[in-house]
């Protein structure tokens, strides 16, 4: 998918504008969660091992929060 299509998808599906996507990617790179490689006309973003660990933990938190909302009052 071309980068413009990715931005459009982020906006339509998640309501996230291009500026928010760009600033989030920049922060992820600075935190060492994502590495960015440029080759000619292409830019490739790859999650790092550290980023993968963080993603797993965030998913665990999401599951815990969803589980809490499903508990009887």
N, CA, C and O atoms as a Tripos MOL2 file, in Angstrom:
@<TRIPOS>MOLECULE
protein
  292   291    73     0     0
PROTEIN
NO_CHARGES

@<TRIPOS>ATOM
      1 N           0.8540   -1.1870    0.0000 N.3       1 UNK1
      2 CA          0.0000    0.0000    0.0000 C.3       1 UNK1
      3 C           0.8890    1.2360    0.0000 C.2       1 UNK1
      4 O           1.8660    1.3100    0.7450 O.2       1 UNK1
      5 N           0.5510    2.1770   -0.8180 N.am      2 UNK2
      6 CA          1.2710    3.4490   -0.8850 C.3       2 UNK2
      7 C           1.0390    4.2250    0.4020 C.2       2 UNK2
      8 O           0.0110    4.0420    1.0530 O.2       2 UNK2
      9 N           1.9710    5.0810    0.7770 N.am      3 UNK3
     10 CA          1.8950    5.8200    2.0360 C.3       3 UNK3
     11 C           0.6210    6.6580    2.1380 C.2       3 UNK3
     12 O           0.0490    6.7760    3.2210 O.2       3 UNK3
     13 N           0.1710    7.2360    1.0340 N.am      4 UNK4
     14 CA         -1.0560    8.0340    1.0580 C.3       4 UNK4
     15 C          -2.2450    7.1550    1.4250 C.2       4 UNK4
     16 O          -3.1210    7.5780    2.1800 O.2       4 UNK4
     17 N          -2.2810    5.9410    0.8990 N.am      5 UNK5
     18 CA         -3.3410    4.9970    1.2410 C.3       5 UNK5
     19 C          -3.3100    4.6140    2.7080 C.2       5 UNK5
     20 O          -4.3540    4.4380    3.3360 O.2       5 UNK5
     21 N          -2.1100    4.4880    3.2500 N.am      6 UNK6
     22 CA         -1.9670    4.1600    4.6750 C.3       6 UNK6
     23 C          -2.5170    5.2890    5.5360 C.2       6 UNK6
     24 O          -3.2360    5.0370    6.5030 O.2       6 UNK6
     25 N          -2.1880    6.5230    5.1950 N.am      7 UNK7
     26 CA         -2.7100    7.6640    5.9470 C.3       7 UNK7
     27 C          -4.2350    7.7320    5.8530 C.2       7 UNK7
     28 O          -4.9120    8.0200    6.8400 O.2       7 UNK7
     29 N          -4.7640    7.4650    4.6660 N.am      8 UNK8
     30 CA         -6.2140    7.4850    4.4760 C.3       8 UNK8
     31 C          -6.8790    6.4060    5.3380 C.2       8 UNK8
     32 O          -7.9060    6.6550    5.9690 O.2       8 UNK8
     33 N          -6.2930    5.2210    5.3590 N.am      9 UNK9
     34 CA         -6.8140    4.1270    6.1780 C.3       9 UNK9
     35 C          -6.7920    4.4840    7.6620 C.2       9 UNK9
     36 O          -7.7620    4.2280    8.3760 O.2       9 UNK9
     37 N          -5.7050    5.0640    8.1240 N.am     10 UNK10
     38 CA         -5.6010    5.4610    9.5330 C.3      10 UNK10
     39 C          -6.6910    6.4800    9.8850 C.2      10 UNK10
     40 O          -7.2800    6.4230   10.9640 O.2      10 UNK10
     41 N          -6.9460    7.3950    8.9780 N.am     11 UNK11
     42 CA         -7.9690    8.4220    9.2120 C.3      11 UNK11
     43 C          -9.3630    7.8050    9.2180 C.2      11 UNK11
     44 O         -10.1660    8.0930   10.1040 O.2      11 UNK11
     45 N          -9.6510    6.9590    8.2360 N.am     12 UNK12
     46 CA        -10.9910    6.3690    8.1220 C.3      12 UNK12
     47 C         -11.2810    5.3680    9.2310 C.2      12 UNK12
     48 O         -12.3500    5.4040    9.8400 O.2      12 UNK12
     49 N         -10.3450    4.4870    9.4900 N.am     13 UNK13
     50 CA        -10.5880    3.3990   10.4360 C.3      13 UNK13
     51 C         -10.4190    3.8230   11.8980 C.2      13 UNK13
     52 O         -11.1840    3.4090   12.7690 O.2      13 UNK13
     53 N          -9.4030    4.6560   12.1530 N.am     14 UNK14
     54 CA         -9.0770    4.9880   13.5430 C.3      14 UNK14
     55 C          -9.2870    6.4480   13.9030 C.2      14 UNK14
     56 O          -9.1650    6.8180   15.0710 O.2      14 UNK14
     57 N          -9.5990    7.2840   12.9220 N.am     15 UNK15
     58 CA         -9.7940    8.7030   13.1890 C.3      15 UNK15
     59 C          -8.5060    9.4250   13.5570 C.2      15 UNK15
     60 O          -8.5270   10.4130   14.2900 O.2      15 UNK15
     61 N          -7.3850    8.9270   13.0440 N.am     16 UNK16
     62 CA         -6.0770    9.4960   13.3620 C.3      16 UNK16
     63 C          -5.5570   10.2440   12.1420 C.2      16 UNK16
     64 O          -5.4250    9.6730   11.0600 O.2      16 UNK16
     65 N          -5.2690   11.5110   12.3260 N.am     17 UNK17
     66 CA         -4.7930   12.3470   11.2250 C.3      17 UNK17
     67 C          -3.3210   12.0780   10.9180 C.2      17 UNK17
     68 O          -2.6050   11.4840   11.7240 O.2      17 UNK17
     69 N          -2.8870   12.5200    9.7540 N.am     18 UNK18
     70 CA         -1.5090   12.3160    9.2980 C.3      18 UNK18
     71 C          -0.5000   12.8940   10.2800 C.2      18 UNK18
     72 O           0.5260   12.2680   10.5480 O.2      18 UNK18
     73 N          -0.7700   14.0650   10.8170 N.am     19 UNK19
     74 CA          0.1850   14.6850   11.7470 C.3      19 UNK19
     75 C           0.3540   13.8390   13.0090 C.2      19 UNK19
     76 O           1.4630   13.7130   13.5270 O.2      19 UNK19
     77 N          -0.7360   13.2640   13.5020 N.am     20 UNK20
     78 CA         -0.6520   12.4090   14.6890 C.3      20 UNK20
     79 C           0.1190   11.1290   14.3800 C.2      20 UNK20
     80 O           0.9090   10.6570   15.1980 O.2      20 UNK20
     81 N          -0.1170   10.5750   13.1970 N.am     21 UNK21
     82 CA          0.6000    9.3690   12.7900 C.3      21 UNK21
     83 C           2.0910    9.6560   12.6880 C.2      21 UNK21
     84 O           2.9080    8.8790   13.1820 O.2      21 UNK21
     85 N           2.4470   10.7590   12.0560 N.am     22 UNK22
     86 CA          3.8560   11.1150   11.8960 C.3      22 UNK22
     87 C           4.5370   11.3710   13.2340 C.2      22 UNK22
     88 O           5.6600   10.9150   13.4500 O.2      22 UNK22
     89 N           3.8770   12.0940   14.1360 N.am     23 UNK23
     90 CA          4.5040   12.3910   15.4240 C.3      23 UNK23
     91 C           4.6140   11.1340   16.2880 C.2      23 UNK23
     92 O           5.5650   10.9890   17.0560 O.2      23 UNK23
     93 N           3.6430   10.2280   16.1630 N.am     24 UNK24
     94 CA          3.7140    8.9630   16.9050 C.3      24 UNK24
     95 C           4.8540    8.0970   16.3920 C.2      24 UNK24
     96 O           5.5720    7.4790   17.1780 O.2      24 UNK24
     97 N           5.0230    8.0510   15.0780 N.am     25 UNK25
     98 CA          6.1260    7.2900   14.4950 C.3      25 UNK25
     99 C           7.4640    7.8780   14.9320 C.2      25 UNK25
    100 O           8.3860    7.1360   15.2730 O.2      25 UNK25
    101 N           7.5720    9.1840   14.9250 N.am     26 UNK26
    102 CA          8.8110    9.8400   15.3460 C.3      26 UNK26
    103 C           9.1350    9.4950   16.7970 C.2      26 UNK26
    104 O          10.2860    9.2090   17.1260 O.2      26 UNK26
    105 N           8.1230    9.5210   17.6670 N.am     27 UNK27
    106 CA          8.3380    9.1820   19.0800 C.3      27 UNK27
    107 C           8.7540    7.7190   19.2260 C.2      27 UNK27
    108 O           9.6350    7.4010   20.0260 O.2      27 UNK27
    109 N           8.1250    6.8290   18.4600 N.am     28 UNK28
    110 CA          8.4660    5.4030   18.5280 C.3      28 UNK28
    111 C           9.9110    5.1690   18.0880 C.2      28 UNK28
    112 O          10.6070    4.3290   18.6600 O.2      28 UNK28
    113 N          10.3580    5.9050   17.0800 N.am     29 UNK29
    114 CA         11.7450    5.7970   16.6240 C.3      29 UNK29
    115 C          12.6870    6.2990   17.7110 C.2      29 UNK29
    116 O          13.6890    5.6490   18.0090 O.2      29 UNK29
    117 N          12.3760    7.4450   18.3050 N.am     30 UNK30
    118 CA         13.2230    8.0070   19.3570 C.3      30 UNK30
    119 C          13.3020    7.0960   20.5820 C.2      30 UNK30
    120 O          14.3310    7.0570   21.2570 O.2      30 UNK30
    121 N          12.2350    6.3700   20.8710 N.am     31 UNK31
    122 CA         12.2130    5.4500   22.0120 C.3      31 UNK31
    123 C          12.8360    4.0960   21.7000 C.2      31 UNK31
    124 O          12.9610    3.2490   22.5850 O.2      31 UNK31
    125 N          13.2220    3.8920   20.4640 N.am     32 UNK32
    126 CA         13.8380    2.6330   20.0770 C.3      32 UNK32
    127 C          12.8380    1.5110   19.8700 C.2      32 UNK32
    128 O          13.2000    0.3350   19.9180 O.2      32 UNK32
    129 N          11.5820    1.8670   19.6390 N.am     33 UNK33
    130 CA         10.5490    0.8610   19.4180 C.3      33 UNK33
    131 C          10.4380    0.5000   17.9420 C.2      33 UNK33
    132 O           9.9710   -0.5840   17.5910 O.2      33 UNK33
    133 N          10.8670    1.4100   17.0870 N.am     34 UNK34
    134 CA         10.8040    1.2310   15.6360 C.3      34 UNK34
    135 C          12.1210    1.7230   15.0420 C.2      34 UNK34
    136 O          12.6860    2.7210   15.4890 O.2      34 UNK34
    137 N          12.6010    1.0020   14.0240 N.am     35 UNK35
    138 CA         13.7570    1.4510   13.2550 C.3      35 UNK35
    139 C          13.2790    1.8130   11.8610 C.2      35 UNK35
    140 O          12.3980    1.1590   11.3030 O.2      35 UNK35
    141 N          13.8680    2.8590   11.3070 N.am     36 UNK36
    142 CA         13.4620    3.3190    9.9850 C.3      36 UNK36
    143 C          14.6590    3.2310    9.0480 C.2      36 UNK36
    144 O          15.7560    3.6960    9.3590 O.2      36 UNK36
    145 N          14.4170    2.6210    7.8910 N.am     37 UNK37
    146 CA         15.4500    2.4740    6.8720 C.3      37 UNK37
    147 C          14.9620    3.1490    5.5990 C.2      37 UNK37
    148 O          13.7980    3.0240    5.2200 O.2      37 UNK37
    149 N          15.8700    3.8670    4.9450 N.am     38 UNK38
    150 CA         15.5260    4.5150    3.6920 C.3      38 UNK38
    151 C          16.4350    3.9820    2.5970 C.2      38 UNK38
    152 O          17.6500    3.8760    2.7660 O.2      38 UNK38
    153 N          15.8210    3.6520    1.4840 N.am     39 UNK39
    154 CA         16.5560    3.1330    0.3400 C.3      39 UNK39
    155 C          15.9200    3.7010   -0.9150 C.2      39 UNK39
    156 O          14.8480    3.2690   -1.3380 O.2      39 UNK39
    157 N          16.5840    4.6520   -1.4910 N.am     40 UNK40
    158 CA         16.0390    5.2730   -2.7010 C.3      40 UNK40
    159 C          14.7200    5.9420   -2.4130 C.2      40 UNK40
    160 O          14.6390    6.8420   -1.5780 O.2      40 UNK40
    161 N          13.6810    5.5030   -3.1080 N.am     41 UNK41
    162 CA         12.3650    6.1230   -2.9330 C.3      41 UNK41
    163 C          11.5400    5.4690   -1.8400 C.2      41 UNK41
    164 O          10.4250    5.9140   -1.5680 O.2      41 UNK41
    165 N          12.0560    4.4250   -1.2060 N.am     42 UNK42
    166 CA         11.2920    3.6800   -0.2050 C.3      42 UNK42
    167 C          11.7740    3.9630    1.2120 C.2      42 UNK42
    168 O          12.9680    4.1350    1.4540 O.2      42 UNK42
    169 N          10.8270    4.0090    2.1400 N.am     43 UNK43
    170 CA         11.1210    4.0880    3.5630 C.3      43 UNK43
    171 C          10.4380    2.8940    4.2140 C.2      43 UNK43
    172 O           9.2460    2.6560    4.0200 O.2      43 UNK43
    173 N          11.2110    2.1570    4.9820 N.am     44 UNK44
    174 CA         10.6890    0.9680    5.6460 C.3      44 UNK44
    175 C          10.7780    1.1800    7.1470 C.2      44 UNK44
    176 O          11.8290    1.5470    7.6710 O.2      44 UNK44
    177 N           9.6620    0.9460    7.8400 N.am     45 UNK45
    178 CA          9.6290    1.0260    9.2960 C.3      45 UNK45
    179 C           9.4840   -0.3860    9.8270 C.2      45 UNK45
    180 O           8.5900   -1.1300    9.4220 O.2      45 UNK45
    181 N          10.3860   -0.7500   10.7480 N.am     46 UNK46
    182 CA         10.3580   -2.0940   11.3110 C.3      46 UNK46
    183 C          10.3460   -2.0140   12.8320 C.2      46 UNK46
    184 O          11.0850   -1.2330   13.4320 O.2      46 UNK46
    185 N           9.4970   -2.8320   13.4440 N.am     47 UNK47
    186 CA          9.4460   -2.8730   14.8960 C.3      47 UNK47
    187 C          10.7170   -3.5540   15.4070 C.2      47 UNK47
    188 O          11.1860   -4.5340   14.8290 O.2      47 UNK47
    189 N          11.2530   -3.0260   16.4800 N.am     48 UNK48
    190 CA         12.4610   -3.5910   17.0780 C.3      48 UNK48
    191 C          12.0670   -4.6410   18.1180 C.2      48 UNK48
    192 O          10.8960   -4.7340   18.4860 O.2      48 UNK48
    193 N          13.0250   -5.4240   18.5900 N.am     49 UNK49
    194 CA         12.6980   -6.3610   19.6670 C.3      49 UNK49
    195 C          12.0920   -5.6400   20.8840 C.2      49 UNK49
    196 O          11.1510   -6.1380   21.5030 O.2      49 UNK49
    197 N          12.6280   -4.4910   21.2100 N.am     50 UNK50
    198 CA         12.0730   -3.7010   22.3210 C.3      50 UNK50
    199 C          10.6340   -3.2780   22.0140 C.2      50 UNK50
    200 O           9.7670   -3.3340   22.8860 O.2      50 UNK50
    201 N          10.3880   -2.8600   20.7860 N.am     51 UNK51
    202 CA          9.0400   -2.4760   20.3800 C.3      51 UNK51
    203 C           8.0760   -3.6420   20.4520 C.2      51 UNK51
    204 O           6.9110   -3.4690   20.8110 O.2      51 UNK51
    205 N           8.5540   -4.8270   20.1140 N.am     52 UNK52
    206 CA          7.7180   -6.0160   20.1850 C.3      52 UNK52
    207 C           7.3440   -6.3290   21.6340 C.2      52 UNK52
    208 O           6.2000   -6.6900   21.9150 O.2      52 UNK52
    209 N           8.2850   -6.1950   22.5400 N.am     53 UNK53
    210 CA          8.0040   -6.4280   23.9670 C.3      53 UNK53
    211 C           6.9470   -5.4490   24.4590 C.2      53 UNK53
    212 O           6.0140   -5.8390   25.1610 O.2      53 UNK53
    213 N           7.0900   -4.1760   24.0920 N.am     54 UNK54
    214 CA          6.1220   -3.1570   24.5000 C.3      54 UNK54
    215 C           4.7490   -3.4620   23.9110 C.2      54 UNK54
    216 O           3.7360   -3.3130   24.5930 O.2      54 UNK54
    217 N           4.7090   -3.8860   22.6530 N.am     55 UNK55
    218 CA          3.4300   -4.2100   22.0070 C.3      55 UNK55
    219 C           2.7290   -5.3570   22.7270 C.2      55 UNK55
    220 O           1.5140   -5.3190   22.9250 O.2      55 UNK55
    221 N           3.4850   -6.3660   23.1170 N.am     56 UNK56
    222 CA          2.9050   -7.5040   23.8470 C.3      56 UNK56
    223 C           2.3340   -7.0350   25.1820 C.2      56 UNK56
    224 O           1.2370   -7.4410   25.5660 O.2      56 UNK56
    225 N           3.0700   -6.1850   25.8840 N.am     57 UNK57
    226 CA          2.5980   -5.6780   27.1830 C.3      57 UNK57
    227 C           1.3440   -4.8280   27.0240 C.2      57 UNK57
    228 O           0.4240   -4.9240   27.8360 O.2      57 UNK57
    229 N           1.2980   -4.0070   25.9950 N.am     58 UNK58
    230 CA          0.1070   -3.1820   25.7500 C.3      58 UNK58
    231 C          -1.0920   -4.0760   25.4550 C.2      58 UNK58
    232 O          -2.1970   -3.8020   25.9220 O.2      58 UNK58
    233 N          -0.8850   -5.1330   24.6910 N.am     59 UNK59
    234 CA         -1.9720   -6.0680   24.3870 C.3      59 UNK59
    235 C          -2.4560   -6.7490   25.6680 C.2      59 UNK59
    236 O          -3.6580   -6.9470   25.8410 O.2      59 UNK59
    237 N          -1.5420   -7.1060   26.5600 N.am     60 UNK60
    238 CA         -1.9220   -7.7040   27.8470 C.3      60 UNK60
    239 C          -2.7520   -6.7270   28.6770 C.2      60 UNK60
    240 O          -3.7420   -7.1160   29.2970 O.2      60 UNK60
    241 N          -2.3490   -5.4700   28.6870 N.am     61 UNK61
    242 CA         -3.1130   -4.4460   29.4090 C.3      61 UNK61
    243 C          -4.5030   -4.2670   28.8140 C.2      61 UNK61
    244 O          -5.4860   -4.1250   29.5420 O.2      61 UNK61
    245 N          -4.5800   -4.2750   27.4920 N.am     62 UNK62
    246 CA         -5.8690   -4.1530   26.8250 C.3      62 UNK62
    247 C          -6.7930   -5.3040   27.2360 C.2      62 UNK62
    248 O          -7.9630   -5.0860   27.5490 O.2      62 UNK62
    249 N          -6.2630   -6.5170   27.2320 N.am     63 UNK63
    250 CA         -7.0590   -7.6810   27.6190 C.3      63 UNK63
    251 C          -7.5090   -7.5740   29.0750 C.2      63 UNK63
    252 O          -8.6410   -7.9270   29.4040 O.2      63 UNK63
    253 N          -6.6330   -7.0920   29.9370 N.am     64 UNK64
    254 CA         -6.9800   -6.9370   31.3530 C.3      64 UNK64
    255 C          -8.0870   -5.8960   31.5240 C.2      64 UNK64
    256 O          -9.0130   -6.0990   32.3090 O.2      64 UNK64
    257 N          -7.9950   -4.7960   30.8010 N.am     65 UNK65
    258 CA         -9.0120   -3.7480   30.8980 C.3      65 UNK65
    259 C         -10.3520   -4.2130   30.3490 C.2      65 UNK65
    260 O         -11.3990   -3.9300   30.9330 O.2      65 UNK65
    261 N         -10.3230   -4.9150   29.2480 N.am     66 UNK66
    262 CA        -11.5630   -5.4380   28.6780 C.3      66 UNK66
    263 C         -12.1740   -6.4550   29.6220 C.2      66 UNK66
    264 O         -13.3920   -6.4910   29.7920 O.2      66 UNK66
    265 N         -11.3440   -7.2790   30.2340 N.am     67 UNK67
    266 CA        -11.8180   -8.2600   31.1910 C.3      67 UNK67
    267 C         -12.4950   -7.6060   32.3870 C.2      67 UNK67
    268 O         -13.4870   -8.1200   32.9060 O.2      67 UNK67
    269 N         -11.9530   -6.4620   32.8270 N.am     68 UNK68
    270 CA        -12.5470   -5.7400   33.9600 C.3      68 UNK68
    271 C         -13.9230   -5.2220   33.6160 C.2      68 UNK68
    272 O         -14.8140   -5.2360   34.4650 O.2      68 UNK68
    273 N         -14.1190   -4.7680   32.4020 N.am     69 UNK69
    274 CA        -15.4230   -4.2060   32.0340 C.3      69 UNK69
    275 C         -16.4850   -5.2930   31.8860 C.2      69 UNK69
    276 O         -17.6800   -5.0010   31.9130 O.2      69 UNK69
    277 N         -16.0540   -6.5390   31.7310 N.am     70 UNK70
    278 CA        -16.9870   -7.6270   31.5790 C.3      70 UNK70
    279 C         -17.3380   -8.3100   32.9170 C.2      70 UNK70
    280 O         -18.1380   -9.2450   32.9410 O.2      70 UNK70
    281 N         -16.7480   -7.8500   34.0130 N.am     71 UNK71
    282 CA        -17.0220   -8.4370   35.3180 C.3      71 UNK71
    283 C         -18.3860   -7.9710   35.8250 C.2      71 UNK71
    284 O         -18.7770   -6.8290   35.5860 O.2      71 UNK71
    285 N         -19.1120   -8.8470   36.5220 N.am     72 UNK72
    286 CA        -20.4010   -8.4100   37.0850 C.3      72 UNK72
    287 C         -20.1780   -7.3470   38.1600 C.2      72 UNK72
    288 O         -19.1570   -7.3530   38.8480 O.2      72 UNK72
    289 N         -21.1370   -6.4410   38.2970 N.am     73 UNK73
    290 CA        -21.0030   -5.3330   39.2630 C.3      73 UNK73
    291 C         -21.2300   -5.8090   40.6760 C.2      73 UNK73
    292 O         -21.1570   -5.0160   41.6140 O.2      73 UNK73
@<TRIPOS>BOND
     1     1     2 1
     2     2     3 1
     3     3     4 2
     4     3     5 am
     5     5     6 1
     6     6     7 1
     7     7     8 2
     8     7     9 am
     9     9    10 1
    10    10    11 1
    11    11    12 2
    12    11    13 am
    13    13    14 1
    14    14    15 1
    15    15    16 2
    16    15    17 am
    17    17    18 1
    18    18    19 1
    19    19    20 2
    20    19    21 am
    21    21    22 1
    22    22    23 1
    23    23    24 2
    24    23    25 am
    25    25    26 1
    26    26    27 1
    27    27    28 2
    28    27    29 am
    29    29    30 1
    30    30    31 1
    31    31    32 2
    32    31    33 am
    33    33    34 1
    34    34    35 1
    35    35    36 2
    36    35    37 am
    37    37    38 1
    38    38    39 1
    39    39    40 2
    40    39    41 am
    41    41    42 1
    42    42    43 1
    43    43    44 2
    44    43    45 am
    45    45    46 1
    46    46    47 1
    47    47    48 2
    48    47    49 am
    49    49    50 1
    50    50    51 1
    51    51    52 2
    52    51    53 am
    53    53    54 1
    54    54    55 1
    55    55    56 2
    56    55    57 am
    57    57    58 1
    58    58    59 1
    59    59    60 2
    60    59    61 am
    61    61    62 1
    62    62    63 1
    63    63    64 2
    64    63    65 am
    65    65    66 1
    66    66    67 1
    67    67    68 2
    68    67    69 am
    69    69    70 1
    70    70    71 1
    71    71    72 2
    72    71    73 am
    73    73    74 1
    74    74    75 1
    75    75    76 2
    76    75    77 am
    77    77    78 1
    78    78    79 1
    79    79    80 2
    80    79    81 am
    81    81    82 1
    82    82    83 1
    83    83    84 2
    84    83    85 am
    85    85    86 1
    86    86    87 1
    87    87    88 2
    88    87    89 am
    89    89    90 1
    90    90    91 1
    91    91    92 2
    92    91    93 am
    93    93    94 1
    94    94    95 1
    95    95    96 2
    96    95    97 am
    97    97    98 1
    98    98    99 1
    99    99   100 2
   100    99   101 am
   101   101   102 1
   102   102   103 1
   103   103   104 2
   104   103   105 am
   105   105   106 1
   106   106   107 1
   107   107   108 2
   108   107   109 am
   109   109   110 1
   110   110   111 1
   111   111   112 2
   112   111   113 am
   113   113   114 1
   114   114   115 1
   115   115   116 2
   116   115   117 am
   117   117   118 1
   118   118   119 1
   119   119   120 2
   120   119   121 am
   121   121   122 1
   122   122   123 1
   123   123   124 2
   124   123   125 am
   125   125   126 1
   126   126   127 1
   127   127   128 2
   128   127   129 am
   129   129   130 1
   130   130   131 1
   131   131   132 2
   132   131   133 am
   133   133   134 1
   134   134   135 1
   135   135   136 2
   136   135   137 am
   137   137   138 1
   138   138   139 1
   139   139   140 2
   140   139   141 am
   141   141   142 1
   142   142   143 1
   143   143   144 2
   144   143   145 am
   145   145   146 1
   146   146   147 1
   147   147   148 2
   148   147   149 am
   149   149   150 1
   150   150   151 1
   151   151   152 2
   152   151   153 am
   153   153   154 1
   154   154   155 1
   155   155   156 2
   156   155   157 am
   157   157   158 1
   158   158   159 1
   159   159   160 2
   160   159   161 am
   161   161   162 1
   162   162   163 1
   163   163   164 2
   164   163   165 am
   165   165   166 1
   166   166   167 1
   167   167   168 2
   168   167   169 am
   169   169   170 1
   170   170   171 1
   171   171   172 2
   172   171   173 am
   173   173   174 1
   174   174   175 1
   175   175   176 2
   176   175   177 am
   177   177   178 1
   178   178   179 1
   179   179   180 2
   180   179   181 am
   181   181   182 1
   182   182   183 1
   183   183   184 2
   184   183   185 am
   185   185   186 1
   186   186   187 1
   187   187   188 2
   188   187   189 am
   189   189   190 1
   190   190   191 1
   191   191   192 2
   192   191   193 am
   193   193   194 1
   194   194   195 1
   195   195   196 2
   196   195   197 am
   197   197   198 1
   198   198   199 1
   199   199   200 2
   200   199   201 am
   201   201   202 1
   202   202   203 1
   203   203   204 2
   204   203   205 am
   205   205   206 1
   206   206   207 1
   207   207   208 2
   208   207   209 am
   209   209   210 1
   210   210   211 1
   211   211   212 2
   212   211   213 am
   213   213   214 1
   214   214   215 1
   215   215   216 2
   216   215   217 am
   217   217   218 1
   218   218   219 1
   219   219   220 2
   220   219   221 am
   221   221   222 1
   222   222   223 1
   223   223   224 2
   224   223   225 am
   225   225   226 1
   226   226   227 1
   227   227   228 2
   228   227   229 am
   229   229   230 1
   230   230   231 1
   231   231   232 2
   232   231   233 am
   233   233   234 1
   234   234   235 1
   235   235   236 2
   236   235   237 am
   237   237   238 1
   238   238   239 1
   239   239   240 2
   240   239   241 am
   241   241   242 1
   242   242   243 1
   243   243   244 2
   244   243   245 am
   245   245   246 1
   246   246   247 1
   247   247   248 2
   248   247   249 am
   249   249   250 1
   250   250   251 1
   251   251   252 2
   252   251   253 am
   253   253   254 1
   254   254   255 1
   255   255   256 2
   256   255   257 am
   257   257   258 1
   258   258   259 1
   259   259   260 2
   260   259   261 am
   261   261   262 1
   262   262   263 1
   263   263   264 2
   264   263   265 am
   265   265   266 1
   266   266   267 1
   267   267   268 2
   268   267   269 am
   269   269   270 1
   270   270   271 1
   271   271   272 2
   272   271   273 am
   273   273   274 1
   274   274   275 1
   275   275   276 2
   276   275   277 am
   277   277   278 1
   278   278   279 1
   279   279   280 2
   280   279   281 am
   281   281   282 1
   282   282   283 1
   283   283   284 2
   284   283   285 am
   285   285   286 1
   286   286   287 1
   287   287   288 2
   288   287   289 am
   289   289   290 1
   290   290   291 1
   291   291   292 2
@<TRIPOS>SUBSTRUCTURE
     1 UNK1         2 RESIDUE 1 A UNK
     2 UNK2         6 RESIDUE 1 A UNK
     3 UNK3        10 RESIDUE 1 A UNK
     4 UNK4        14 RESIDUE 1 A UNK
     5 UNK5        18 RESIDUE 1 A UNK
     6 UNK6        22 RESIDUE 1 A UNK
     7 UNK7        26 RESIDUE 1 A UNK
     8 UNK8        30 RESIDUE 1 A UNK
     9 UNK9        34 RESIDUE 1 A UNK
    10 UNK10       38 RESIDUE 1 A UNK
    11 UNK11       42 RESIDUE 1 A UNK
    12 UNK12       46 RESIDUE 1 A UNK
    13 UNK13       50 RESIDUE 1 A UNK
    14 UNK14       54 RESIDUE 1 A UNK
    15 UNK15       58 RESIDUE 1 A UNK
    16 UNK16       62 RESIDUE 1 A UNK
    17 UNK17       66 RESIDUE 1 A UNK
    18 UNK18       70 RESIDUE 1 A UNK
    19 UNK19       74 RESIDUE 1 A UNK
    20 UNK20       78 RESIDUE 1 A UNK
    21 UNK21       82 RESIDUE 1 A UNK
    22 UNK22       86 RESIDUE 1 A UNK
    23 UNK23       90 RESIDUE 1 A UNK
    24 UNK24       94 RESIDUE 1 A UNK
    25 UNK25       98 RESIDUE 1 A UNK
    26 UNK26      102 RESIDUE 1 A UNK
    27 UNK27      106 RESIDUE 1 A UNK
    28 UNK28      110 RESIDUE 1 A UNK
    29 UNK29      114 RESIDUE 1 A UNK
    30 UNK30      118 RESIDUE 1 A UNK
    31 UNK31      122 RESIDUE 1 A UNK
    32 UNK32      126 RESIDUE 1 A UNK
    33 UNK33      130 RESIDUE 1 A UNK
    34 UNK34      134 RESIDUE 1 A UNK
    35 UNK35      138 RESIDUE 1 A UNK
    36 UNK36      142 RESIDUE 1 A UNK
    37 UNK37      146 RESIDUE 1 A UNK
    38 UNK38      150 RESIDUE 1 A UNK
    39 UNK39      154 RESIDUE 1 A UNK
    40 UNK40      158 RESIDUE 1 A UNK
    41 UNK41      162 RESIDUE 1 A UNK
    42 UNK42      166 RESIDUE 1 A UNK
    43 UNK43      170 RESIDUE 1 A UNK
    44 UNK44      174 RESIDUE 1 A UNK
    45 UNK45      178 RESIDUE 1 A UNK
    46 UNK46      182 RESIDUE 1 A UNK
    47 UNK47      186 RESIDUE 1 A UNK
    48 UNK48      190 RESIDUE 1 A UNK
    49 UNK49      194 RESIDUE 1 A UNK
    50 UNK50      198 RESIDUE 1 A UNK
    51 UNK51      202 RESIDUE 1 A UNK
    52 UNK52      206 RESIDUE 1 A UNK
    53 UNK53      210 RESIDUE 1 A UNK
    54 UNK54      214 RESIDUE 1 A UNK
    55 UNK55      218 RESIDUE 1 A UNK
    56 UNK56      222 RESIDUE 1 A UNK
    57 UNK57      226 RESIDUE 1 A UNK
    58 UNK58      230 RESIDUE 1 A UNK
    59 UNK59      234 RESIDUE 1 A UNK
    60 UNK60      238 RESIDUE 1 A UNK
    61 UNK61      242 RESIDUE 1 A UNK
    62 UNK62      246 RESIDUE 1 A UNK
    63 UNK63      250 RESIDUE 1 A UNK
    64 UNK64      254 RESIDUE 1 A UNK
    65 UNK65      258 RESIDUE 1 A UNK
    66 UNK66      262 RESIDUE 1 A UNK
    67 UNK67      266 RESIDUE 1 A UNK
    68 UNK68      270 RESIDUE 1 A UNK
    69 UNK69      274 RESIDUE 1 A UNK
    70 UNK70      278 RESIDUE 1 A UNK
    71 UNK71      282 RESIDUE 1 A UNK
    72 UNK72      286 RESIDUE 1 A UNK
    73 UNK73      290 RESIDUE 1 A UNK
